[in-house]
Amino acid sequence: MAMKVETVILGPDTDQYKGQGQPVTNIRHIADVSKRMEALGFDGVTTPEAGHDPFLPIPLIAEHTERISIGTNVAIAFPRSPMVTAQIAWDLQQLSGGRFRLGLGTQVKAHVARRYATPWTSAPGPRMREYLECMRAMFDTFAGKEPRYYEGEHYNFSMMNPFFNPGPIDFAPPEILIAAVNTYMAGLAGELCDGLRLHPISTFDFTHKRVMPAVAKGAEKAGRKASDVDMVGAPFLCLAKDEASLRAAMEDQKQHIAFYASTPTYHSVLEHHGWMDTAAELHGMTRQGKWDELHKCISDDMLDEWAIVSTWDDFPDKCRARCEGIFDTVLLDLPPDARADEDFVRSTIAALKGS
């Protein structure tokens, strides 16, 4: 089965996961990388919210590409009102020629309240449901002559006059995808969204046994099929050109995995595998500021549950074997040396797409 293949631009690197800061970028770099990713055959590129605004690079990417989809992966919803998000998504859909995909996530309470300095008003699931419903009403209002208002417990949209209505655009409303690890959000994606962006902390087994049934149940509730929901996977990748270099790649990915596995919100995945002692140890280490030691808690067996571990030559076959039947779209966050080898990237994309 052919899959679509995406990648990420401006994604975090290992130093950032270790708490050692992140590199700066510039307009020319973003433009050049965007053009290169399209030329190599990727179906889409995404931008994260990992210290920088995820929407800001998108008009630049759109200007320098013609074909690929462009999406946030993901923008944090709750610090932004539904109207703020709806307006920018509407404009980006027009500016990109209908190629924008709005990816949203909730983040966790501590980050929303303390890092974003935004009130945390309820459990994230019901609030995200209303956020999505409210934005859909706003999209309908933008596209039509009469407002369609929305009233909920957390969000109320009850005013729009012609002066502030952006009006119809030349394309369908942007697709909406939400990030999910736990089953409530997976069900919400199945019910209300065009796609689900699986957090990489979701192992292949957890995705198959817990996430996919929740998506199907949500889709059934909405009277549609699970196949109507684009399942976008972003597995951790341990890639090296040869076996001799693979151990260093494995340690890098252990650092990435441990960063997310230390977060209690994601501990349902670790509980699924019987790893709660590791979850507690990781969380305790982050409270002590031991960011660069987290990787020591992740064993090789645990790594294999989360990641595709492979040399370059074997990667297309291994990636297909792990992803087929689970993902409709796979996001490849390739390490720098692999990304720099255009022949490897081009042939890998072609193999995964079945072309």
C-alpha angles and dihedrals in degrees: 000000000000119000132199113242126216134175138196130247120206092010122164120270132211094271090056091052088052091055093251098126131255138266124261123237139196140213095262092053092051092048094047095047092047093053091046094051091052092047091052091058106257114155093215147359128215136199123215132216096229101134099325135066109273096208099054098075095047100084088050092050090048091051093054099042135055110189115025125093116245123209147163113250087211137337113192107243109199100059086058123060117238089250093052090051095041093052096050093044091050092050094045091051090056095042093049094049094249096312101113121114116191110219115189134186136179104221116203130291098257093053096044094047101035107025099034092033090225128136117259102216106174148344107312099237101063090039092053090050090057092043090057095044091048093050091049088054089051092050089051089050093050091050098045139055095240125055120247105207130202133209123188141148094266105023133036125186109185109140135063128144127187093257093064099034109102089208131214122334130208094255142051116276113280117272114254123218126176130205116242142180103153127060100251092060091042089055090047090053090051092050105039112012141076091225149356123234106209114216108236089237087074105095121220091252094048090048093050097044103033113017102042095051089050091052091049092049092050092048091050090052089056093047096250139103128266087236088067087071117078106227105209114192126192106187121187109258125214101188131167134164091237141005092262091063097042098089093062090050090051092053091050092054092045087060091051093047095046091053091061096034089060090066113095092215089067096045092102086079093052091045089053089059097040094251101127093123088060091046091055092046093051094048090050092051092053090053087055092049094245094143096145092053098054094096091068090073095060115085125206090251091053090047090055091056091056105031145049104236111197151131116247094257094056098037102094092052094043093046093050092047093053098040107038114104091020108056130044090187126026122202113212113205094186123195114252097258093050093045090052093057102082095188091055093047095046095048092045093052091047092050094050093046091049093237 
